[in-house]
Amino acid sequence: MMQKKVVTLLSLVFVALSAGQARAQLVVTAPVLEVQSGVQTGLQNTMKGLSSAANVLVRTGVKEQELTKVFSEKNLQLAKTWYDGLLQVSNAVRTYRRVQSVFEKQGRIIQTYSTAIETLRQSRYVQPQQLATMTTVYTRMLTDSNNTLEDLRTIVSPAMLKMTDAERMRFIDKLDGKMSDQLGLITYYTQRNLAQMHMAEQKARDAEALNALMTAR
């Protein structure tokens, strides 16, 4: 459902701008500004929700969720910058599906961290030092993916306006591939952390069962 909203949103941009080519610039601008006002729909609603939930936890002292808050808010700001720059690029680039893919994968990266760190934080089988180390690694991963999203924003910057559509799309393809690698890395790291947590839990339960058996004798 979330993905359909974003596809519909981008389709509206394409239709509005294509129809407006034969009219004055002011007529073209109106539907684009309407799209800009809806930047926080779809995928961005997810980021807004994550930020809000993280805010609640941060206020109660859950420092690990500060990362969720910071990076989800950065995601929102970068998306706004991208849509604010729509009028400076062509229809083909505005509606290119891999732009949506880049934002979507960044959202999944932040969600993966937010969910995993909460599970790990609440487990009595994950030691504080382990959690601190995991948070440090996650911070580096989130920063890297955010930098990839920052690179996407450069396409609508004045310095990049001389690029052809083909060059922009090749650039977007590379960013999407890079984001895919970053999503795969954080997914793998999370699965490893959760597996270690479950192994520690099972080891503790086995020890408790053995101790109970020995005590019963």
GULO-255384 format. One record per residue (C-alpha): z negated, x negated, y; residue number from 1. Coordinates in nm, 3 decimals. Each point is the difference from the previous one (the first is absolute). Layout:
N
Z|X|Y|k
Z|X|Y|NUM
...
% end
This chain:
217
Z|X|Y|k
0.000|0.000|0.000|1
-0.091|-0.283|0.239|2
0.329|-0.179|-0.070|3
0.198|0.324|0.054|4
-0.159|0.040|0.343|5
0.106|-0.350|0.101|6
0.354|0.046|-0.135|7
0.026|0.328|0.193|8
-0.132|-0.171|0.312|9
0.258|-0.278|-0.017|10
0.277|0.251|-0.078|11
-0.086|0.193|0.315|12
0.034|-0.321|0.201|13
0.344|-0.064|-0.147|14
0.128|0.352|0.063|15
-0.142|0.019|0.352|16
0.139|-0.334|0.110|17
0.342|0.050|-0.163|18
0.045|0.332|0.172|19
-0.113|-0.147|0.330|20
0.261|-0.273|0.021|21
0.241|0.231|0.182|22
-0.264|0.109|0.250|23
-0.196|-0.158|0.280|24
-0.275|-0.253|-0.090|25
-0.270|0.242|0.114|26
0.111|0.256|-0.259|27
-0.009|-0.264|-0.273|28
-0.346|-0.117|0.100|29
-0.174|0.335|-0.042|30
0.013|0.032|-0.383|31
-0.083|-0.369|-0.039|32
-0.312|0.039|0.210|33
-0.090|0.299|-0.214|34
0.022|-0.223|-0.306|35
-0.210|-0.265|0.174|36
-0.273|0.258|0.062|37
-0.006|0.060|-0.375|38
-0.037|-0.364|-0.102|39
-0.342|0.070|-0.153|40
0.143|0.253|-0.246|41
0.082|-0.085|-0.360|42
-0.085|-0.357|-0.087|43
-0.178|-0.051|0.330|44
-0.231|0.294|-0.069|45
-0.118|-0.196|-0.302|46
-0.082|-0.297|0.219|47
-0.181|0.220|0.248|48
-0.205|0.152|-0.283|49
-0.083|-0.341|-0.142|50
-0.109|-0.126|0.339|51
-0.220|0.303|0.057|52
-0.166|-0.025|-0.342|53
-0.049|-0.375|0.042|54
-0.157|0.059|0.340|55
-0.267|0.218|-0.158|56
-0.082|-0.266|-0.258|57
0.002|-0.280|0.256|58
-0.254|0.190|0.209|59
-0.228|0.016|-0.305|60
0.022|-0.377|-0.045|61
0.285|-0.035|-0.251|62
0.155|-0.312|0.154|63
0.273|-0.028|-0.267|64
0.165|0.318|0.132|65
0.044|-0.160|0.340|66
0.323|-0.146|-0.140|67
0.128|0.347|-0.087|68
-0.077|0.118|0.352|69
0.164|-0.297|0.171|70
0.319|-0.012|-0.207|71
0.060|0.376|-0.014|72
-0.025|0.009|0.380|73
0.242|-0.294|0.023|74
0.238|0.189|-0.226|75
-0.012|0.299|0.234|76
0.065|-0.215|0.305|77
0.291|-0.184|-0.161|78
0.159|0.329|-0.106|79
-0.032|0.128|0.356|80
0.166|-0.314|0.134|81
0.284|0.042|-0.248|82
0.066|0.363|0.094|83
-0.035|-0.076|0.370|84
0.286|-0.246|-0.044|85
0.231|0.245|-0.180|86
0.226|0.050|0.299|87
0.079|-0.372|0.006|88
0.154|-0.014|-0.348|89
0.281|0.185|-0.176|90
-0.020|0.315|-0.213|91
0.062|-0.206|-0.314|92
-0.305|-0.218|0.059|93
-0.221|0.289|0.114|94
0.057|0.193|-0.321|95
0.018|-0.291|-0.243|96
-0.212|0.097|-0.300|97
-0.149|-0.345|-0.043|98
-0.179|0.031|0.332|99
-0.196|0.287|-0.149|100
-0.052|-0.208|-0.314|101
-0.158|-0.287|0.195|102
-0.248|0.231|0.174|103
-0.074|0.184|-0.324|104
-0.077|-0.318|-0.194|105
-0.227|-0.127|0.276|106
-0.184|0.331|-0.020|107
-0.039|-0.040|-0.377|108
-0.133|-0.352|0.048|109
-0.270|0.122|0.237|110
-0.084|0.293|-0.228|111
-0.024|-0.230|-0.302|112
-0.248|-0.221|0.180|113
-0.204|0.289|0.139|114
-0.041|0.170|-0.337|115
-0.058|-0.316|-0.201|116
-0.254|-0.159|0.232|117
-0.206|0.319|0.000|118
-0.008|0.007|-0.382|119
-0.087|-0.369|-0.017|120
-0.262|0.029|0.274|121
-0.183|0.281|-0.176|122
-0.003|-0.170|-0.339|123
-0.325|-0.170|-0.099|124
0.207|-0.232|-0.218|125
0.168|-0.168|0.298|126
-0.222|-0.256|0.167|127
-0.017|-0.026|0.383|128
0.160|-0.345|-0.003|129
0.282|0.127|-0.220|130
0.059|0.290|0.236|131
0.004|-0.236|0.299|132
0.260|-0.221|-0.169|133
0.215|0.302|-0.088|134
-0.020|0.126|0.359|135
0.116|-0.338|0.129|136
0.304|0.004|-0.230|137
0.078|0.361|0.088|138
-0.020|-0.086|0.370|139
0.267|-0.265|-0.045|140
0.223|0.243|-0.191|141
-0.039|0.276|0.258|142
0.075|-0.245|0.279|143
0.317|-0.119|-0.174|144
0.131|0.353|-0.050|145
-0.085|0.089|0.358|146
0.200|-0.303|0.116|147
0.297|0.131|-0.199|148
-0.031|0.331|0.182|149
-0.017|-0.190|0.329|150
0.333|-0.163|-0.091|151
0.155|0.346|-0.035|152
-0.102|0.081|0.357|153
0.202|-0.294|0.132|154
0.322|0.187|-0.085|155
-0.055|0.232|0.296|156
-0.100|-0.284|0.233|157
0.237|-0.113|0.278|158
0.046|-0.338|-0.169|159
0.146|0.164|-0.313|160
0.231|0.252|0.166|161
0.296|-0.239|-0.033|162
-0.012|0.031|-0.378|163
0.264|0.210|-0.173|164
-0.103|0.296|-0.216|165
0.092|-0.198|-0.311|166
-0.225|-0.286|0.109|167
-0.286|0.238|0.075|168
0.033|0.167|-0.339|169
0.004|-0.331|-0.184|170
-0.312|-0.095|0.193|171
-0.167|0.331|-0.095|172
0.101|-0.051|-0.365|173
-0.175|-0.338|-0.002|174
-0.314|0.152|0.153|175
-0.001|0.281|-0.256|176
0.033|-0.251|-0.282|177
-0.282|-0.207|0.146|178
-0.219|0.308|0.034|179
0.073|0.090|-0.364|180
-0.127|-0.344|-0.105|181
-0.312|0.042|0.213|182
-0.067|0.345|-0.150|183
0.043|-0.142|-0.349|184
-0.240|-0.285|0.078|185
-0.279|0.220|0.133|186
0.047|0.241|-0.291|187
-0.030|-0.285|-0.251|188
-0.304|-0.145|0.177|189
-0.168|0.340|0.007|190
0.066|0.063|-0.368|191
-0.148|-0.341|-0.081|192
-0.311|0.070|0.206|193
-0.052|0.340|-0.161|194
0.055|-0.146|-0.348|195
-0.265|-0.267|0.067|196
-0.238|0.269|0.124|197
0.051|0.206|-0.316|198
-0.047|-0.307|-0.219|199
-0.329|-0.080|0.175|200
-0.108|0.361|-0.045|201
0.085|-0.003|-0.371|202
-0.178|-0.333|-0.049|203
-0.313|0.139|0.167|204
0.008|0.313|-0.214|205
0.044|-0.203|-0.318|206
-0.300|-0.211|0.098|207
-0.205|0.313|0.068|208
0.099|0.148|-0.336|209
-0.091|-0.321|-0.181|210
-0.331|-0.021|0.182|211
-0.077|0.362|-0.088|212
0.079|-0.071|-0.365|213
-0.222|-0.307|-0.009|214
-0.283|0.187|0.173|215
0.025|0.286|-0.250|216
-0.064|-0.246|-0.283|217
% end
